[in-house]
Amino acid sequence: MRYDRIDAHILEIVQKNNRLTSETIGELAGLSATACQRRLKRLRSDGIIEADVSIVSAKAVGRPIQMLVLVTLERERSDIIDRFKKAIKSSSEVVNGFYVTGDADFVLYITARTMDDYEQFTRRFFRENPDIKGFKTMVVMDRVKAGFAIPIEAPSED
């Protein structure tokens, strides 16, 4: 996947606000709206832009309880890892899931309406799963920063 200096500038712009029109993005990047649309289409088809999303407030939609959960699997076998990845993807309570190195095998970001709901979730998702050795929950007291913006460096000119 290759991108140039202009693509890098477009990526910086759309990470801050993906609702801008092609005309506005083009103006900011020094392109016509048509050239901007072509570049955005290529960035999406090449997988550089994975998705265009809105960050929704969990509290505003009735899910004020947020947790980071460290999960340790019983064994690190491919089939167990794949099963757990599939479970993560199919669970609406799990907002983000990461397969990691270190003391835990996975880190999950989970939301719930109440602590009782979270407890029911833990029974169903963790305690009834024989592949899980253990999990540790950290309740989020305050979300200090939310986003998905990645620092973009323009490629060096060859």
Sequence and secondary structure as in RCSB ss.txt:
>XXXX:A:sequence
MRYDRIDAHILEIVQKNNRLTSETIGELAGLSATACQRRLKRLRSDGIIEADVSIVSAKAVGRPIQMLVLVTLER
ERSDIIDRFKKAIKSSSEVVNGFYVTGDADFVLYITARTMDDYEQFTRRFFRENPDIKGFKTMVVMDRVKAGFAI
PIEAPSED
>XXXX:A:secstr
    HHHHHHHHHHHH TTS HHHHHHHHT  HHHHHHHHHHHHHTTSS        TTTTT  EEEEEEEEESS
  HHHHHHHHHHHHH TTEEEEEE SSS SEEEEEEESSHHHHHHHHIIIIIT TTEEEEEEEE S         
        
